[in-house]
Amino acid sequence: MNQWKNFSKGFFKENAVFVLLLGMCPTLGVTSSAINGLGMGLATTFVLVMSNLVISLIKSLIPEKVRIPAFIVVIATFVTIVEMLMQAYTPALYDSLGLFIPLIVVNCIVLGRAEAFASKNSVGSSIVDGLGMGLGFAMALTMLGSVRELLGSGKLFNFTIYPEDYGMLVFVLAPGAFIALGYMIAIIDKMKKA
């Protein structure tokens, strides 16, 4: 039962984007559309779950002095797998996300969960934690991407909602990421206090 409490904290209590403000590079860089946000979120979720699983399995074999480099090697392995799969099966998304896919290796969410959770807990708990944190991150990126895409181009998941002429270009550009994220964090914070 405690495992599922770890699952839900990634969505609400410890959401990486809206609460902890971690992983801002991909959050601001790739969320120009909902599809990009969802794709990056799911890629990060895969890396989180798999690296948490492996790190939890081998934690007793890793010497204390090389703990962080060992974690990075494990994480880099799964990022490489994700990158190759995306390049093979979703080339348009791969091209759109570009450099941000390899940057998952240094994403503080992934390394932070490996250090703070997977290296100290059981395999099952580590998988559930990785899934919860990853899906919470994916949800946040998708929400931000949806808001930016809708306000910027009048589309949502590439379906036209209203004519593009009525969109606000700023939301498709980098400043729009900051504006939309700031308002979303304020709204969520206000809802938590209500």
Secondary structure per residue as TSV (DSSP state, phi and psi in degrees):
chain	resnum	aa	ss	phi	psi
A	1	M	-	360.0	-37.8
A	2	N	H	-62.7	-30.3
A	3	Q	H	-60.7	-39.3
A	4	W	H	-74.3	-22.2
A	5	K	H	-66.9	-38.9
A	6	N	H	-64.3	-34.2
A	7	F	H	-64.0	-48.2
A	8	S	H	-73.5	-23.0
A	9	K	H	-66.3	-23.8
A	10	G	T	-69.5	-22.2
A	11	F	T	-87.5	-37.2
A	12	F	T	-122.8	-71.5
A	13	K	T	-61.9	-40.7
A	14	E	T	-125.4	38.6
A	15	N	-	-60.2	127.6
A	16	A	T	-61.1	-35.8
A	17	V	T	-88.8	-50.8
A	18	F	T	-85.3	-21.2
A	19	V	T	-114.1	-55.0
A	20	L	S	-83.4	-16.9
A	21	L	-	54.8	45.8
A	22	L	-	-104.6	157.0
A	23	G	-	68.4	36.6
A	24	M	H	-69.3	-26.8
A	25	C	H	-60.2	-56.3
A	26	P	H	-70.0	-30.2
A	27	T	H	-60.1	-47.0
A	28	L	H	-84.1	-28.1
A	29	G	H	-82.5	-34.0
A	30	V	H	-111.2	-2.9
A	31	T	T	-89.1	34.0
A	32	S	T	-72.8	-13.8
A	33	S	S	-145.9	159.7
A	34	A	H	-65.6	-37.4
A	35	I	H	-64.7	-42.3
A	36	N	H	-61.8	-44.2
A	37	G	H	-61.9	-45.2
A	38	L	H	-65.1	-44.0
A	39	G	H	-61.3	-46.1
A	40	M	H	-66.9	-38.5
A	41	G	H	-64.5	-42.7
A	42	L	H	-70.0	-36.0
A	43	A	H	-63.2	-43.7
A	44	T	H	-66.3	-37.0
A	45	T	H	-61.6	-44.7
A	46	F	H	-59.0	-47.0
A	47	V	H	-63.7	-41.9
A	48	L	H	-60.6	-50.1
A	49	V	H	-63.3	-48.6
A	50	M	H	-69.7	-40.4
A	51	S	H	-69.5	-37.9
A	52	N	H	-61.3	-42.1
A	53	L	H	-60.0	-52.3
A	54	V	H	-67.0	-43.3
A	55	I	H	-63.9	-39.6
A	56	S	H	-64.0	-35.4
A	57	L	H	-69.8	-38.6
A	58	I	H	-104.7	7.1
A	59	K	G	-55.1	-35.3
A	60	S	G	-77.9	-13.5
A	61	L	G	-91.2	-14.2
A	62	I	S	-90.4	121.9
A	63	P	-	-63.8	146.8
A	64	E	G	-55.8	-38.0
A	65	K	G	-67.8	-26.7
A	66	V	G	-115.7	23.1
A	67	R	H	-59.4	-53.9
A	68	I	H	-65.0	-47.4
A	69	P	H	-60.1	-36.6
A	70	A	H	-64.7	-41.1
A	71	F	H	-61.6	-42.3
A	72	I	H	-64.6	-37.6
A	73	V	H	-64.3	-43.1
A	74	V	H	-62.2	-47.4
A	75	I	H	-62.8	-43.6
A	76	A	H	-61.8	-34.2
A	77	T	H	-60.8	-46.9
A	78	F	H	-74.0	-30.3
A	79	V	H	-64.9	-40.4
A	80	T	H	-62.6	-41.2
A	81	I	H	-61.8	-47.0
A	82	V	H	-60.8	-44.9
A	83	E	H	-60.2	-44.9
A	84	M	H	-67.1	-39.4
A	85	L	H	-65.4	-42.6
A	86	M	H	-66.3	-40.6
A	87	Q	H	-63.1	-35.4
A	88	A	H	-80.2	-41.5
A	89	Y	H	-107.7	-22.8
A	90	T	-	-134.0	66.0
A	91	P	H	-61.6	-33.5
A	92	A	H	-66.2	-44.1
A	93	L	H	-66.2	-40.6
A	94	Y	H	-58.5	-45.5
A	95	D	H	-65.3	-37.1
A	96	S	H	-68.8	-40.4
A	97	L	H	-78.9	-30.6
A	98	G	G	52.8	-125.3
A	99	L	G	-65.0	-19.9
A	100	F	G	-69.1	-21.6
A	101	I	T	-66.4	-53.6
A	102	P	G	-62.6	-24.5
A	103	L	G	-71.3	-8.4
A	104	I	G	-58.8	-28.9
A	105	V	G	-55.6	-41.1
A	106	V	G	-101.5	12.5
A	107	N	-	-67.0	124.2
A	108	C	H	-66.0	-19.3
A	109	I	H	-65.7	-48.2
A	110	V	H	-66.6	-50.6
A	111	L	H	-66.3	-37.3
A	112	G	H	-62.8	-41.8
A	113	R	H	-70.2	-34.3
A	114	A	I	-63.8	-45.4
A	115	E	I	-73.8	-47.9
A	116	A	I	-80.9	-27.1
A	117	F	I	-121.5	-60.3
A	118	A	I	-62.4	-33.1
A	119	S	T	-76.4	-4.9
A	120	K	T	-124.8	-3.1
A	121	N	S	-128.8	173.9
A	122	S	-	-71.3	166.3
A	123	V	H	-61.5	-48.5
A	124	G	H	-60.2	-46.8
A	125	S	H	-63.5	-37.6
A	126	S	H	-67.5	-38.4
A	127	I	H	-64.8	-46.5
A	128	V	H	-63.2	-40.9
A	129	D	H	-63.2	-46.4
A	130	G	H	-61.4	-40.7
A	131	L	H	-65.0	-45.2
A	132	G	H	-65.2	-46.8
A	133	M	H	-66.1	-40.0
A	134	G	H	-67.4	-45.8
A	135	L	H	-68.5	-33.1
A	136	G	H	-63.8	-40.5
A	137	F	H	-65.3	-43.7
A	138	A	H	-62.3	-41.8
A	139	M	H	-60.6	-45.7
A	140	A	H	-64.1	-44.7
A	141	L	H	-64.3	-39.7
A	142	T	H	-66.5	-41.9
A	143	M	H	-62.1	-47.5
A	144	L	H	-63.7	-43.5
A	145	G	H	-62.4	-37.9
A	146	S	H	-64.7	-45.7
A	147	V	H	-62.0	-46.2
A	148	R	H	-65.7	-41.5
A	149	E	H	-67.3	-42.6
A	150	L	H	-65.4	-48.4
A	151	L	H	-72.4	-31.3
A	152	G	H	-84.5	-39.3
A	153	S	H	-127.5	-1.5
A	154	G	S	76.2	16.2
A	155	K	E	-119.3	163.4
A	156	L	E	-144.2	117.6
A	157	F	T	52.7	39.8
A	158	N	T	68.4	9.8
A	159	F	E	-95.5	128.9
A	160	T	E	-71.6	124.8
A	161	I	S	-99.2	-43.7
A	162	Y	S	-146.3	161.6
A	163	P	-	-57.3	141.4
A	164	E	G	-61.4	-25.2
A	165	D	G	-60.2	-23.9
A	166	Y	G	-92.4	-2.7
A	167	G	S	-74.6	159.7
A	168	M	-	-105.5	109.0
A	169	L	G	-53.4	-32.5
A	170	V	G	-57.0	-31.4
A	171	F	G	-74.8	-20.0
A	172	V	T	-83.1	-24.7
A	173	L	S	-88.8	171.8
A	174	A	H	-56.1	-43.6
A	175	P	H	-59.9	-30.8
A	176	G	H	-63.6	-30.2
A	177	A	H	-64.0	-45.7
A	178	F	H	-64.0	-44.0
A	179	I	H	-63.3	-51.6
A	180	A	H	-62.8	-44.4
A	181	L	H	-63.0	-43.0
A	182	G	H	-59.0	-46.2
A	183	Y	H	-66.3	-39.7
A	184	M	H	-65.5	-40.8
A	185	I	H	-63.8	-41.9
A	186	A	H	-63.6	-42.2
A	187	I	H	-65.5	-44.6
A	188	I	H	-65.2	-40.3
A	189	D	H	-63.4	-41.3
A	190	K	H	-64.1	-40.1
A	191	M	H	-66.6	-36.0
A	192	K	H	-67.7	-32.8
A	193	K	H	-82.2	-18.0
A	194	A	-	-75.4	360.0
